[in-house]
């Protein structure tokens, strides 16, 4: 094979390498290793300019140790390499020992030609890499000098390869720019999250909430497991986020898992991951939430619903900080802080043998009891103002003026759904509003029913009279929902009735069904269909 054919083969093979991967360091190392095997190249280096500093740095190499590569740094115009990038002109040096500008910055070459163990002069070729008209870097190679014709041929080939590499370098710069942009956006997002979940941003000045805030401020920077107890809708996830974003782990992930939303098999895979073939449908390996949260925090919501087998696995993670993926025997270590939450009485669940006692004590390192909204009524006006600000802004409304009568109704209402129910009510009122006055007509039917019951309209206190008034109010409110009024009103009344009956009977469904005079299966279906269990 003559020289020209050899060069064409080398260019073809390097072009093929470029088509297989766009990772700059890998492309360069594979391409220069090919030149080392075919042409006897001893060392090769890829030097790129850092646009932020105008300094030059060796980013990939062949024949250099990591320490030697790290020493390959230059200023623009410094040495042979810096001069090539500054001028855009290639440099061809037959003998580096005789070239005054050659710095041997990497200390990788023995340039003492007088020594008997040195086979001959070391030649050096450095060619610029361009992105359009701008020089962005250089490729350099060195090898034992053979003759001037060979040196010129190698320089010609390297110029061709520099043109081929320019596209890869351009893509590398674009990817790096996007990565830097993403990192900056991520940093800003984390800063915003930390600002959002500062302790003093959590609304509440009641004694119960001040106690909660004091506790989370004390435990945030520890690695202690935290157990959040409280009714649905009282802000357990908000507190979990506040703990995480005010801890030393705030730069790492916060992963949330709703333990009550998945079956045992799916939840096990979600928490711990699985390997390919572990079960039907496991077509590839998947990391679990604990692995994804390494270095950060995992928030286990509704932890009281965990299956016994999963309770054992969770206990091991808390004790040993290790686990296995489903279908695998390889142990994975994970440094994860656990924040768990439940609206169940875990001590009662332990007594019923529904929850492991040892796991309960592992979770119960720091317990925070979140108060129900009805236990912190003095916070309701501030919460109303907060949610009005948010949803007025989101919906371009100006609902501001709330009558004393309406505020009194909201202050007296028991809020079984807690802050979440209050927030949903405010959003609904803002969306339905047409002016700036917040009147009782904007309140949901259950709250109006409760308000009318509390006020005890003396002119007509009978159930029949109250129903008549509610029917009139419902017709006015739902007059725009032609064809749906019956279902909407009946569902509202039925939902309120069932919820009150359950509360009256301590949540025991058998007793509630008997009290109402309906079948237990009917009660279960209605509770599910009306979403009462999630209140």
SEDRENGU-970542 format. One line per 8 residues: their letters; for each residue x, y, z of C-alpha. Coordinates in steps of 0.5 Angstrom, whole numbers, always signed. Example, Ala and Ser with C-alpha at 12.3 -4.5 7.8 and 13.67 -1.06 7.14 Angstrom:
BEGIN
AS> +25,-9,+16 | +27,-2,+14
//
This chain:
BEGIN
XXXXXXXX> +0,+0,+0 | +3,+7,-2 | +3,+13,+2 | -3,+16,-1 | -7,+10,+0 | -5,+9,+7 | -7,+16,+8 | -14,+15,+5
XXXXXXXX> -15,+9,+9 | -13,+13,+16 | -18,+18,+14 | -24,+13,+13 | -23,+9,+19 | -22,+16,+23 | -29,+18,+20 | -32,+12,+22
XXXXXXXX> -30,+13,+29 | -33,+20,+29 | -39,+17,+27 | -40,+12,+33 | -39,+17,+38 | -39,+24,+40 | -35,+24,+46 | -29,+28,+45
XXXXXXXX> -24,+25,+49 | -26,+18,+47 | -26,+20,+39 | -19,+23,+40 | -16,+17,+44 | -18,+12,+39 | -16,+16,+33 | -9,+18,+35
XXXXXXXX> -8,+11,+38 | -10,+9,+30 | -4,+14,+28 | +0,+11,+33 | +0,+4,+31 | +0,+6,+23 | +5,+12,+23 | +9,+11,+29
XXXXXXXX> +6,+17,+33 | +9,+17,+40 | +5,+22,+43 | -1,+26,+41 | -5,+32,+45 | -11,+36,+44 | -11,+43,+46 | -17,+47,+47
XXXXXXXX> -18,+54,+49 | -22,+56,+55 | -27,+62,+52 | -28,+65,+59 | -20,+65,+61 | -17,+65,+54 | -12,+60,+57 | -11,+53,+53
XXXXXXXX> -11,+47,+56 | -10,+39,+54 | -16,+36,+54 | -15,+29,+51 | -8,+26,+50 | -5,+19,+48 | +2,+17,+50 | +2,+22,+56
XXXXXXXX> +0,+20,+63 | -5,+24,+67 | +0,+28,+71 | +4,+30,+64 | -3,+32,+61 | -5,+36,+67 | +2,+40,+66 | +0,+42,+59
XXXXXXXX> -3,+49,+60 | -1,+55,+56 | -3,+62,+55 | -5,+65,+48 | +2,+65,+44 | +6,+61,+49 | +11,+56,+46 | +9,+53,+39
XXXXXXXX> +2,+50,+41 | +0,+57,+44 | +3,+60,+38 | -1,+56,+33 | -7,+58,+36 | -6,+65,+36 | -4,+65,+29 | -8,+60,+26
XXXXXXXX> -2,+57,+22 | +1,+50,+23 | +8,+49,+26 | +12,+43,+23 | +19,+42,+27 | +24,+37,+25 | +28,+37,+32 | +25,+40,+38
XXXXXXXX> +31,+40,+41 | +34,+45,+36 | +27,+50,+37 | +28,+55,+42 | +20,+56,+42 | +19,+49,+44 | +17,+49,+52 | +16,+41,+53
XXXXXXXX> +11,+44,+58 | +9,+37,+59 | +16,+34,+61 | +14,+28,+57 | +20,+28,+52 | +27,+27,+53 | +30,+32,+48 | +37,+31,+50
XXXXXXXX> +39,+29,+43 | +47,+28,+45 | +45,+22,+49 | +47,+15,+46 | +40,+12,+48 | +36,+17,+44 | +34,+14,+38 | +34,+20,+34
XXXXXXXX> +31,+27,+33 | +24,+28,+36 | +19,+32,+30 | +13,+36,+33 | +7,+38,+28 | +2,+42,+31 | -4,+44,+27 | -10,+49,+29
XXXXXXXX> -17,+47,+29 | -22,+52,+27 | -30,+53,+28 | -31,+57,+22 | -26,+63,+22 | -24,+62,+29 | -19,+58,+32 | -21,+54,+38
XXXXXXXX> -15,+49,+39 | -10,+45,+36 | -8,+38,+35 | -1,+36,+36 | +3,+30,+35 | +11,+28,+36 | +15,+22,+33 | +22,+20,+31
XXXXXXXX> +24,+24,+25 | +25,+20,+19 | +26,+25,+13 | +23,+31,+11 | +18,+28,+6 | +15,+24,+11 | +15,+30,+16 | +11,+34,+10
XXXXXXXX> +6,+28,+9 | +5,+27,+16 | +3,+34,+17 | -1,+34,+11 | -5,+28,+14 | -6,+32,+21 | -9,+38,+17 | -14,+34,+14
XXXXXXXX> -16,+30,+21 | -16,+37,+24 | -21,+39,+19 | -25,+33,+21 | -25,+34,+28 | -27,+41,+28 | -34,+39,+28 | -33,+34,+34
XXXXXXXX> -30,+40,+37 | -36,+45,+36 | -41,+39,+38 | -37,+39,+44 | -37,+46,+46 | -45,+46,+44 | -46,+41,+49 | -41,+44,+54
XXXXXXXX> -45,+50,+54 | -52,+47,+55 | -49,+43,+61 | -46,+50,+64 | -53,+53,+62 | -57,+47,+65 | -52,+47,+72 | -53,+54,+73
XXXXXXXX> -61,+54,+72 | -61,+48,+77 | -57,+52,+82 | -62,+58,+81 | -67,+53,+82 | -65,+50,+88 | -63,+57,+91 | -71,+59,+89
XXXXXXXX> -73,+52,+93 | -69,+54,+99 | -72,+61,+99 | -79,+58,+98 | -78,+53,+104 | -75,+57,+109 | -77,+56,+115 | -80,+64,+116
XXXXXXXX> -84,+62,+109 | -88,+57,+113 | -95,+61,+115 | -97,+60,+122 | -96,+64,+128 | -100,+60,+133 | -97,+56,+139 | -98,+50,+135
XXXXXXXX> -94,+52,+129 | -89,+55,+133 | -87,+49,+136 | -87,+45,+129 | -82,+51,+126 | -78,+50,+133 | -77,+43,+132 | -75,+43,+125
XXXXXXXX> -70,+48,+125 | -67,+44,+130 | -67,+37,+126 | -66,+40,+119 | -58,+40,+119 | -58,+33,+123 | -58,+26,+119 | -64,+24,+124
XXXXXXXX> -70,+20,+121 | -76,+25,+122 | -83,+22,+123 | -89,+27,+121 | -96,+25,+124 | -102,+29,+122 | -109,+29,+118 | -109,+29,+111
XXXXXXXX> -108,+36,+108 | -104,+39,+114 | -98,+40,+110 | -93,+34,+112 | -90,+35,+105 | -89,+42,+106 | -85,+41,+112 | -81,+35,+109
XXXXXXXX> -79,+40,+104 | -77,+45,+109 | -73,+40,+113 | -69,+38,+106 | -68,+45,+103 | -65,+47,+110 | -60,+42,+111 | -53,+40,+108
XXXXXXXX> -57,+35,+103 | -60,+41,+100 | -56,+40,+93 | -58,+33,+93 | -64,+30,+91 | -71,+30,+95 | -75,+24,+92 | -82,+23,+94
XXXXXXXX> -86,+16,+94 | -93,+15,+96 | -93,+9,+99 | -100,+8,+99 | -101,+9,+91 | -98,+3,+89 | -98,-5,+90 | -93,-8,+94
XXXXXXXX> -89,-11,+88 | -89,-5,+84 | -87,-1,+90 | -82,-5,+92 | -79,-4,+85 | -80,+3,+85 | -76,+4,+92 | -71,-1,+91
XXXXXXXX> -70,-2,+83 | -70,-8,+79 | -65,-12,+74 | -67,-14,+67 | -72,-21,+68 | -73,-20,+75 | -81,-21,+73 | -85,-20,+67
XXXXXXXX> -84,-13,+64 | -78,-12,+67 | -74,-11,+60 | -68,-7,+63 | -65,-5,+69 | -68,+0,+73 | -65,+4,+79 | -70,+5,+85
XXXXXXXX> -72,+11,+89 | -67,+10,+95 | -61,+9,+90 | -63,+16,+86 | -64,+19,+93 | -56,+18,+95 | -53,+23,+98 | -60,+27,+99
XXXXXXXX> -67,+25,+102 | -73,+21,+101 | -80,+23,+103 | -84,+16,+104 | -91,+19,+105 | -97,+14,+107 | -91,+10,+110 | -97,+7,+115
XXXXXXXX> -99,+3,+109 | -93,-1,+107 | -94,-9,+107 | -90,-13,+112 | -85,-15,+107 | -83,-8,+105 | -83,-6,+112 | -77,-11,+113
XXXXXXXX> -73,-8,+107 | -74,-1,+110 | -72,-3,+117 | -65,-6,+114 | -64,+1,+110 | -65,+5,+116 | -61,+0,+120 | -55,-2,+115
XXXXXXXX> -56,+4,+109 | -56,-2,+104 | -61,-6,+100 | -61,-10,+94 | -65,-9,+87 | -71,-14,+86 | -68,-20,+83 | -61,-18,+84
XXXXXXXX> -56,-21,+90 | -51,-15,+89 | -52,-10,+95 | -52,-3,+94 | -50,+2,+99 | -54,+9,+100 | -53,+15,+104 | -60,+17,+104
XXXXXXXX> -64,+21,+110 | -71,+18,+111 | -77,+23,+112 | -83,+19,+113 | -91,+21,+114 | -97,+18,+116 | -104,+20,+118 | -105,+14,+122
XXXXXXXX> -104,+12,+129 | -98,+8,+128 | -98,+6,+136 | -105,+3,+135 | -102,+0,+128 | -97,-3,+132 | -102,-6,+137 | -106,-9,+132
XXXXXXXX> -100,-12,+129 | -101,-8,+122 | -94,-5,+123 | -87,-7,+126 | -85,-5,+133 | -78,-5,+131 | -79,-1,+125 | -84,+4,+128
XXXXXXXX> -78,+6,+133 | -73,+7,+128 | -78,+12,+124 | -79,+15,+131 | -73,+18,+132 | -76,+25,+132 | -83,+26,+131 | -87,+32,+129
XXXXXXXX> -94,+32,+130 | -97,+37,+125 | -103,+41,+128 | -110,+40,+124 | -113,+47,+122 | -118,+47,+127 | -113,+47,+132 | -110,+53,+129
XXXXXXXX> -116,+58,+127 | -112,+64,+129 | -107,+62,+122 | -114,+62,+118 | -114,+69,+116 | -106,+69,+114 | -107,+63,+110 | -113,+66,+106
XXXXXXXX> -109,+72,+105 | -103,+68,+102 | -108,+64,+98 | -112,+70,+95 | -105,+73,+93 | -103,+67,+89 | -109,+65,+86 | -111,+72,+84
XXXXXXXX> -104,+73,+81 | -105,+66,+77 | -112,+67,+74 | -111,+75,+73 | -117,+76,+78 | -118,+81,+84 | -122,+78,+89 | -120,+82,+96
XXXXXXXX> -126,+84,+100 | -128,+79,+105 | -134,+80,+109 | -134,+79,+116 | -140,+74,+116 | -136,+70,+111 | -129,+70,+115 | -133,+68,+121
XXXXXXXX> -136,+62,+117 | -129,+60,+115 | -126,+61,+122 | -132,+57,+125 | -132,+51,+120 | -128,+45,+122 | -124,+44,+116 | -123,+36,+115
XXXXXXXX> -119,+37,+109 | -114,+42,+113 | -110,+47,+109 | -111,+43,+103 | -118,+44,+103 | -118,+51,+105 | -113,+52,+99 | -118,+49,+94
XXXXXXXX> -123,+53,+97 | -120,+59,+96 | -118,+57,+89 | -125,+55,+87 | -127,+62,+90 | -122,+66,+85 | -124,+62,+79 | -131,+63,+80
XXXXXXXX> -131,+71,+82 | -133,+76,+78 | -131,+82,+82 | -127,+84,+88 | -132,+82,+94 | -131,+75,+97 | -138,+73,+99 | -141,+67,+102
XXXXXXXX> -144,+65,+95 | -137,+63,+93 | -136,+58,+98 | -137,+51,+97 | -144,+48,+99 | -142,+44,+105 | -139,+50,+108 | -145,+54,+107
XXXXXXXX> -149,+48,+110 | -145,+48,+116 | -145,+56,+117 | -153,+56,+116 | -153,+50,+121 | -148,+54,+126 | -152,+61,+125 | -159,+57,+127
XXXXXXXX> -164,+61,+123 | -169,+62,+128 | -174,+63,+123 | -174,+56,+120 | -170,+51,+124 | -173,+45,+121 | -169,+40,+117 | -175,+41,+111
XXXXXXXX> -174,+49,+112 | -166,+48,+111 | -166,+44,+105 | -171,+48,+102 | -166,+54,+103 | -160,+50,+101 | -164,+48,+94 | -166,+55,+93
XXXXXXXX> -158,+57,+94 | -156,+51,+89 | -161,+53,+84 | -158,+60,+84 | -150,+57,+84 | -151,+51,+79 | -156,+55,+74 | -150,+55,+69
XXXXXXXX> -150,+47,+69 | -156,+45,+65 | -157,+38,+65 | -152,+37,+71 | -155,+40,+77 | -159,+34,+80 | -152,+30,+81 | -148,+36,+83
XXXXXXXX> -153,+38,+89 | -154,+30,+91 | -147,+29,+91 | -145,+35,+95 | -150,+33,+100 | -149,+26,+100 | -141,+27,+101 | -143,+31,+107
XXXXXXXX> -148,+27,+110 | -143,+21,+110 | -137,+24,+112 | -141,+27,+118 | -144,+20,+120 | -137,+17,+119 | -134,+22,+124 | -140,+21,+129
XXXXXXXX> -139,+13,+129 | -131,+14,+130 | -130,+12,+123 | -132,+5,+124 | -136,+3,+117 | -140,-2,+120 | -143,+2,+125 | -144,+8,+120
XXXXXXXX> -148,+3,+115 | -152,+1,+121 | -153,+8,+123 | -155,+10,+116 | -159,+4,+115 | -155,+2,+108 | -151,-4,+106 | -144,-4,+108
XXXXXXXX> -142,-5,+101 | -146,+1,+99 | -143,+5,+104 | -136,+3,+102 | -137,+4,+94 | -140,+11,+96 | -134,+13,+100 | -129,+11,+95
XXXXXXX> -133,+14,+89 | -134,+21,+93 | -127,+21,+95 | -129,+21,+102 | -123,+17,+105 | -118,+22,+102 | -121,+28,+106
//
